[in-house]
Amino acid sequence: MLVRDPEGKRAPQAFFSTDTAREPADIIALFVRRWQVEVTFAETRAHLGVETQRQWSDKAIARTTPALLGLYSLISLWACDLLSTTSTPYAAAWYHKTNLTFTDAIGSVRLALWAGDVFQHSPPDREPQEIPPDRLVRMAEALCFAA
């Protein structure tokens, strides 16, 4: 199937299917669903190291990849609890992001783990902090969202 932009702004694209009985709308729908899978694999490669494992045996790789994909799922689910529709994406001052990404998800989970852990284990009768709490949070955010 060949898809053309009626306004001519985009180049024509071809979509293929081995099932010749499929309707054109079904072929496009399958392509759109596949895109989510492609993004998931790209994010797991970029952030969790899928396909970059350095094990020597096929069995070790077969164990590691599902574990990393499971970690991706856990981070995504936890981030759904931490982030809301009103959450602001974390971005550098010179780059404006409008949508939350997996970088925001993993950063929010790291922040919940690290900042929560830092303050949770502080003894109640400790000396006054030399680093103001808001600065400590900004430092933790910088570490959590570092690329």
N, C-alpha and C positions, 0 to 999 in steps of 0.2 A: 504494500500500500504506500502511495506517495502522498504526503501532506504538504500543501502549499499555503503560505500566508497570503490571504486575499489582498492585503495592503502592500505586499512585496517587501516588507521590512526585514523578514527573516528568510534564510535560505531554505529551500525545500528539504524535507527529511523523509527518508524511507524507513518503514517499519515492516519487519518480516515475521511470518509465522509459518510453522510447518503444517498447521491445521488450516487447510484451504476453505473449510466450511465456516470459519469464524467471521463474524461481522466486523467491519472496520472499527466500530466503537468499542468492541470487545478487545481488539488488539491494542488500541490506545489505552484502555483501562488496565490491561495487564502490564503495559509498559510503565504506567504511572505507579502501580503497586510495586513493581520491581525497584523503582527509584528509591523507595524507603529502605529497602534491603541494601542497596548500594551505598547509601549514606551511612547506614549502620556499620557496614564493614569498613568504610573509609574512616569513620570516627574511632572504631576500635583499633585500627592500624595506627592512627595518629596519636591516640592518647593512652592506649593500653598495651601496645606492642604486639598485636596479633600479626602473625606472619613474619615476625622478626625474632622468634624464639631461637635459641642457640643450643637446643638439645641435640643429642647425637642419635637418638632412636625415634623411629616413627611412632612408637607407643607413647613416648613422652610428649610428642607434639600433639598426638590424638587426645591426650589428657589435658594439655594446657589450653588449647584453643577453646573447648567448651567452657572451661573454667573462666577464661577471660570474657567470653560472651555472656556468661552468667554474671560476672562482675559488672559488665556494661548494663545489664538489666537491673541489677540492684541499685546502681548509681542513678539510673533513670527513675526508678520507682521512688527512691529516697528523695531525689531532687523534686519530684512532683509534690511531696509534702512540704519541702522547704521553700520552693519557689511558687509564686502565684501569678495570675495574669497581670498583676500590677507590678511585678518585680522588674527592675531595670537591668538590662544586660550589662555585664561588666565590659568596659571597653576603654582603650587608651583615649586620652584627651583629643587626639587628632583623628580618631576613627569613630564614627557614629554607627552603632548597631541598633537595629530596631527590634530584632527577634532574639529570644533566648536560644542558646546553642548548647551542645554537649560540653563545651568549655565552661559555660556558666553552671551547668549541672554538676560537673566534677569539682569545680571550684567551690560551690555552695556546700557540697558534701565534705570536702576537705576542711572548709571553715568550721562547719558544725563539729567535726571530729577534733580538729586542732584547738580551736578557741574554747570549745566546751571542756576539753581535756586540761588545758592550761589553767582555767579558772576553777575547775572542779576539784583539783588536787591541792590547791593552795590552802595552807593551814589558816584557821580563823584568826590566830594571834600573830600573824606575820608582820614584819616591818612594813612601813608605807612603801608603795611602789615608786620606783624612780621613773619608770616609763608610764606616762598617762594612759589610761585604759583605751581611749579613742585612738591614740597613736599605735598601741599594740594591736588593735583590731585592724587598722589600716596596714600595718606591717604583715599581719597574718593574711589579709586579703591579697596583698602583693605576692606573697608566696603561693597562695592557693590558686591564683589565676595566672601564674607565670607560665609561659609557653615552653 
